[in-house]
């Protein structure tokens, strides 16, 4: 797999019941050109995680029988895990520090604000891309040479 994902392949998973906040997040993801899947419970979320190439997962702190820590644990077992954004009506520094310290990407407060959803999602996607394995080829060597790093001659 290369480090590039086509823009029309961008997908996110919304985990939990968002009710009033759902319309804004759907609007934002549609504007961004992303596919947005929804899972109200763990069974459905695991199904999406197994079959869809996801770059971002957005999870509430209080998903029944599967809180955000369980979501993160399941993501960390994947080959190219999506970035986890945790959402909460009581988002505070303590939650933010805990999420970041154990491997989540960020925290967003509820109710959602359009600019914040766009900013955090774009940043999480850039981070996801930076972690993808890069295919080994001769092209990186050519870039190194053009940057002033010369290969030694193999013939002696």
SVG drawing of the C-alpha trace seen along z (x, -y; Angstrom):
<svg xmlns="http://www.w3.org/2000/svg" viewBox="-32 -27 70 34">
<polyline fill="none" stroke="black" stroke-width="0.4" points="0.0,0.0 1.3,-3.4 0.9,-6.5 -1.8,-8.0 -5.5,-7.6 -7.8,-8.9 -10.0,-11.7 -13.2,-9.9 -12.1,-6.9 -12.2,-8.9 -14.5,-7.4 -15.3,-7.9 -17.3,-6.0 -19.6,-7.8 -20.0,-5.5 -22.9,-6.2 -26.2,-8.0 -25.8,-11.7 -29.5,-12.7 -29.5,-16.5 -25.8,-16.7 -26.0,-14.2 -27.4,-16.6 -24.4,-19.0 -21.8,-16.2 -23.6,-14.7 -23.6,-18.1 -19.9,-18.6 -18.8,-15.2 -20.9,-15.5 -19.4,-18.9 -15.9,-17.4 -16.8,-14.6 -16.3,-11.8 -18.5,-8.8 -19.9,-8.7 -21.0,-5.4 -22.9,-5.3 -23.0,-2.6 -25.1,-2.9 -23.5,0.1 -20.3,2.3 -21.7,5.0 -22.4,2.7 -19.2,0.7 -17.0,3.9 -18.8,4.8 -17.9,1.4 -14.3,1.6 -13.9,5.0 -15.2,4.2 -14.6,0.4 -11.3,-1.4 -11.7,-4.1 -9.4,-7.0 -11.3,-8.5 -13.5,-7.1 -15.6,-9.5 -16.9,-8.0 -18.9,-9.2 -17.6,-8.7 -20.8,-6.8 -21.5,-4.2 -23.5,-1.4 -21.3,1.6 -18.4,0.2 -16.9,-3.1 -14.3,-5.0 -11.4,-3.1 -12.8,0.1 -13.1,-1.5 -9.5,-2.6 -8.3,0.9 -10.1,2.4 -8.6,-0.2 -5.1,0.4 -5.3,4.0 -5.7,3.0 -2.9,2.9 -3.6,-0.8 -5.8,-2.0 -8.1,-5.0 -7.6,-8.0 -10.0,-8.2 -11.7,-11.4 -13.7,-11.2 -16.7,-13.4 -18.4,-14.5 -20.7,-17.1 -18.3,-17.5 -15.1,-17.6 -12.5,-19.0 -8.7,-19.0 -8.8,-15.7 -10.6,-13.8 -8.4,-15.4 -5.2,-14.4 -6.4,-10.8 -7.4,-10.4 -4.1,-11.7 -2.0,-9.8 -3.4,-6.4 -3.4,-6.8 -6.5,-8.7 -6.2,-11.6 -8.3,-14.4 -11.5,-15.4 -14.4,-17.4 -17.0,-19.0 -20.7,-18.5 -22.7,-20.1 -20.6,-20.1 -19.3,-23.3 -18.9,-23.2 -15.4,-24.7 -14.1,-22.4 -15.4,-19.3 -13.8,-20.3 -10.5,-21.3 -10.1,-18.2 -11.2,-15.8 -8.7,-17.3 -5.9,-17.2 -6.7,-13.6 -6.7,-12.6 -3.3,-14.2 -2.0,-12.3 -3.5,-9.0 -1.7,-9.6 1.6,-10.3 1.5,-6.9 0.8,-4.8 3.7,-2.6 5.4,-3.9 6.1,-1.4 9.8,-0.8 10.9,-1.8 13.8,-3.5 11.9,-6.9 12.9,-7.8 16.5,-7.3 16.2,-9.7 14.7,-12.3 17.5,-11.9 20.0,-12.4 18.3,-15.5 18.4,-16.8 22.2,-16.5 22.6,-13.0 24.6,-10.9 24.8,-7.2 28.2,-5.5 29.1,-3.6 28.8,0.1 31.7,0.8 35.2,0.6"/>
</svg>
